[in-house]
Amino acid sequence: MAHSDEAFEDHTASPAPWPQTYPVGARIKILIADGHAVMREGLQRLLSAETGFEVIAEAADPAKMAALAEHYQPEVILVESCLGGESVPALLRRLKTSRCLSRVIVMTASTRHEDHVQFVRAGACGILTRDTSSEMLVKGIRKVCAGELWVDRRTTAEAMRQMVDARAALPLPRGGTNERGTAALSKREREIAGLVAQGFKNKDIAARLFISEQTVKNHMHNIFEKLGVSDRLELALLTIHHGLI
């Protein structure tokens, strides 16, 4: 059952770093942030009935979303794209300043490619349009929690192209990844990192390289460990930065 967004204790401890791999069997904690009560209630019922999901809180406005996110530190936040009249970049900035490490999936009525690119550039890990089925919603949450982007390849590639064009010399993520880290990658790992940077998902990479999807996942785990990155977008930006594609 989701907690009320009316009252909660102050959270003073610093949030723990996002795990490189999510523990098998662990419950995925979800925060729903939507200005429409009927949407929150519907999503809460749907997701609470799903094995391994726990809707821990609901918020109807940006301020409550940020406060609840900092307090509960959910794995995933489902947020309405115009919550409280704020833009997606503004909403994600709120979460960053609130010390929230959650991965964000944007729910939007927009089908415009330009809007989706903006969401990814702002830091969204997934995009769900209003016509998304409940099955795809559940799958998207699981994929995002596993460190993947739930965004079509065209949007991912365009978002990264714009990032590179806007800033020729990208800073290294997390301040700890360096040339030696990328040099430690095997030939196959470099190949996979390059495909990730082009927006390919694990299933597509497996088909392209004639290997199993599980093998791709194993390589991805090793790549994340070697480079000290935590998700595909961070890996893609680092890959572009070091010219691995």
C-alpha positions as CSV (number, residue, x, y, z in Angstrom):
1,M,0.0,0.0,0.0
2,A,1.3,3.4,-0.9
3,H,2.1,5.9,1.9
4,S,0.3,9.2,2.0
5,D,2.1,12.2,0.7
6,E,0.7,14.3,3.5
7,A,3.2,13.5,6.2
8,F,6.6,11.9,6.6
9,E,9.7,12.1,8.8
10,D,12.8,14.0,7.8
11,H,15.4,11.9,6.0
12,T,18.9,12.9,7.0
13,A,21.1,10.1,6.0
14,S,22.9,10.3,2.7
15,P,21.5,8.0,0.0
16,A,23.4,4.9,-0.8
17,P,25.0,4.6,-4.3
18,W,22.8,2.9,-7.0
19,P,23.8,-0.8,-7.1
20,Q,25.5,-2.0,-10.3
21,T,23.1,-4.9,-10.5
22,Y,19.8,-5.1,-8.8
23,P,19.5,-8.1,-6.4
24,V,17.5,-11.0,-7.8
25,G,14.2,-11.3,-5.9
26,A,14.4,-7.8,-4.3
27,R,11.2,-5.7,-4.4
28,I,11.2,-2.7,-6.7
29,K,10.1,0.4,-4.8
30,I,8.0,2.8,-6.9
31,L,6.9,6.4,-6.4
32,I,4.0,7.6,-8.6
33,A,3.9,11.3,-9.3
34,D,0.8,12.4,-11.2
35,G,-1.5,15.4,-10.8
36,H,-4.6,13.3,-11.5
37,A,-6.0,11.2,-8.7
38,V,-7.6,8.7,-11.0
39,M,-4.2,8.0,-12.7
40,R,-2.5,7.6,-9.4
41,E,-5.1,5.2,-8.1
42,G,-5.2,3.2,-11.3
43,L,-1.4,2.9,-11.4
44,Q,-1.2,2.0,-7.7
45,R,-3.7,-0.8,-8.1
46,L,-2.0,-2.1,-11.3
47,L,1.5,-2.1,-10.0
48,S,0.7,-3.3,-6.5
49,A,-0.7,-6.4,-8.0
50,E,2.5,-7.1,-9.8
51,T,4.9,-9.6,-8.2
52,G,8.1,-7.8,-7.0
53,F,6.7,-4.3,-7.1
54,E,5.9,-2.1,-4.2
55,V,4.3,1.3,-4.6
56,I,5.7,3.1,-1.6
57,A,4.2,6.6,-2.1
58,E,2.2,8.9,-4.3
59,A,2.6,12.6,-5.0
60,A,0.3,15.1,-6.7
61,D,2.7,18.0,-7.2
62,P,6.5,18.6,-7.8
63,A,7.4,19.6,-4.2
64,K,5.8,16.5,-2.7
65,M,7.4,14.3,-5.3
66,A,10.9,15.6,-4.5
67,A,10.3,15.4,-0.7
68,L,9.0,11.8,-0.9
69,A,11.7,10.8,-3.3
70,E,14.4,12.0,-0.9
71,H,12.7,10.3,2.0
72,Y,11.9,6.9,0.5
73,Q,14.6,6.7,-2.2
74,P,12.5,4.5,-4.5
75,E,14.2,2.6,-7.3
76,V,11.9,4.0,-9.9
77,I,9.8,7.2,-10.1
78,L,6.9,7.4,-12.6
79,V,6.3,11.1,-13.2
80,E,3.7,12.9,-15.3
81,S,5.5,15.0,-18.0
82,C,3.8,18.3,-16.9
83,L,3.3,17.6,-13.2
84,G,2.3,20.9,-11.6
85,G,2.8,22.7,-14.8
86,E,6.6,22.1,-14.7
87,S,8.7,20.9,-17.6
88,V,10.5,17.5,-17.4
89,P,13.9,19.2,-17.1
90,A,12.6,21.3,-14.2
91,L,11.1,18.2,-12.5
92,L,14.4,16.2,-12.9
93,R,16.4,19.2,-11.5
94,R,14.2,19.1,-8.4
95,L,15.0,15.4,-7.9
96,K,18.7,16.0,-8.3
97,T,18.8,18.8,-5.7
98,S,16.8,16.6,-3.3
99,R,19.6,14.0,-3.3
100,C,17.4,11.5,-5.1
101,L,19.2,8.6,-6.9
102,S,16.0,7.1,-8.4
103,R,15.6,6.3,-12.0
104,V,12.8,8.3,-13.7
105,I,10.3,7.2,-16.2
106,V,8.3,10.0,-17.8
107,M,4.6,9.4,-18.6
108,T,3.5,11.7,-21.4
109,A,0.7,12.3,-23.8
110,S,3.2,13.7,-26.3
111,T,4.3,11.5,-29.2
112,R,6.6,14.2,-30.6
113,H,10.1,12.9,-31.2
114,E,11.6,16.3,-30.1
115,D,9.9,16.1,-26.7
116,H,11.2,12.6,-26.1
117,V,14.7,13.7,-27.0
118,Q,14.4,16.5,-24.5
119,F,13.3,14.1,-21.8
120,V,16.3,11.8,-22.3
121,R,18.7,14.8,-22.4
122,A,17.2,15.9,-19.1
123,G,18.0,12.5,-17.5
124,A,14.9,10.4,-18.0
125,C,15.6,6.6,-18.2
126,G,12.3,5.7,-19.8
127,I,9.4,7.2,-21.7
128,L,5.8,5.9,-21.6
129,T,3.1,7.3,-23.8
130,R,-0.5,7.3,-22.8
131,D,-1.3,4.4,-25.2
132,T,1.3,2.1,-23.5
133,S,-0.2,-1.2,-22.5
134,S,0.0,-2.4,-18.8
135,E,2.3,-5.2,-20.0
136,M,4.7,-2.8,-21.5
137,L,4.5,-0.5,-18.5
138,V,5.6,-3.4,-16.2
139,K,8.3,-4.5,-18.6
140,G,9.6,-0.9,-18.9
141,I,9.9,-0.5,-15.1
142,R,11.8,-3.8,-14.9
143,K,14.2,-2.9,-17.7
144,V,14.9,0.6,-16.3
145,C,15.5,-0.9,-12.9
146,A,18.0,-3.3,-14.5
147,G,20.0,-0.4,-15.9
148,E,18.5,-0.2,-19.4
149,L,16.9,2.7,-21.2
150,W,13.2,2.2,-22.0
151,V,13.4,4.6,-25.0
152,D,13.4,3.9,-28.7
153,R,16.8,3.7,-30.4
154,R,16.2,6.8,-32.6
155,T,15.4,9.0,-29.6
156,T,18.5,7.7,-27.7
157,A,20.8,8.3,-30.6
158,E,19.5,11.8,-31.3
159,A,19.7,12.8,-27.6
160,M,23.3,11.7,-27.4
161,R,24.2,13.4,-30.7
162,Q,22.8,16.7,-29.3
163,M,24.7,16.3,-26.1
164,V,28.0,15.8,-28.0
165,D,27.2,18.7,-30.4
166,A,26.4,21.0,-27.4
167,R,29.7,20.2,-25.6
168,A,32.6,18.8,-27.6
169,A,34.6,17.8,-24.5
170,L,32.2,15.9,-22.2
171,P,33.3,15.6,-18.6
172,L,34.1,12.1,-17.3
173,P,31.2,10.6,-15.3
174,R,31.5,10.2,-11.5
175,G,35.0,11.8,-11.6
176,G,36.7,8.4,-11.4
177,T,36.6,6.9,-14.8
178,N,39.7,7.5,-17.0
179,E,41.6,6.3,-20.0
180,R,42.9,3.3,-18.2
181,G,39.3,2.2,-17.5
182,T,38.4,2.2,-21.1
183,A,41.7,0.5,-22.0
184,A,40.8,-2.4,-19.7
185,L,37.8,-3.3,-21.9
186,S,38.2,-6.3,-24.1
187,K,37.6,-6.1,-27.9
188,R,34.1,-7.6,-27.4
189,E,33.3,-5.2,-24.6
190,R,34.3,-2.2,-26.7
191,E,32.1,-3.5,-29.5
192,I,29.2,-3.8,-27.2
193,A,29.8,-0.4,-25.6
194,G,29.8,1.1,-29.1
195,L,26.5,-0.5,-29.9
196,V,25.0,0.8,-26.7
197,A,26.1,4.3,-27.6
198,Q,24.2,3.9,-30.9
199,G,21.0,3.1,-29.0
200,F,20.9,-0.7,-29.5
201,K,19.1,-2.7,-26.7
202,N,20.5,-6.0,-25.4
203,K,18.3,-8.1,-27.6
204,D,19.4,-6.2,-30.7
205,I,23.1,-6.4,-29.7
206,A,22.8,-10.2,-29.2
207,A,21.3,-10.6,-32.7
208,R,23.8,-8.4,-34.3
209,L,26.8,-10.2,-32.7
210,F,25.3,-13.7,-32.9
211,I,25.5,-14.3,-29.1
212,S,22.9,-14.9,-26.5
213,E,21.1,-12.0,-24.7
214,Q,22.5,-13.4,-21.4
215,T,26.0,-13.2,-22.7
216,V,25.4,-9.5,-23.6
217,K,24.1,-9.0,-20.0
218,N,27.2,-10.6,-18.6
219,H,29.4,-8.3,-20.8
220,M,27.4,-5.3,-19.7
221,H,27.9,-6.1,-16.0
222,N,31.7,-6.4,-16.6
223,I,31.7,-3.1,-18.6
224,F,29.8,-1.3,-15.8
225,E,32.3,-2.6,-13.2
226,K,35.4,-1.7,-15.2
227,L,34.2,1.8,-16.0
228,G,32.4,2.7,-12.8
229,V,29.2,3.6,-14.6
230,S,25.7,2.7,-13.4
231,D,23.5,2.9,-16.5
232,R,23.4,2.8,-20.3
233,L,23.2,6.5,-20.9
234,E,26.3,7.1,-18.7
235,L,28.1,4.4,-20.6
236,A,27.1,5.8,-24.0
237,L,28.3,9.2,-23.1
238,L,31.6,7.9,-21.9
239,T,32.0,5.7,-25.0
240,I,31.5,8.8,-27.2
241,H,33.8,10.8,-25.1
242,H,36.7,8.4,-25.6
243,G,35.9,7.8,-29.3
244,L,35.1,4.1,-28.9
245,I,32.7,4.3,-31.8
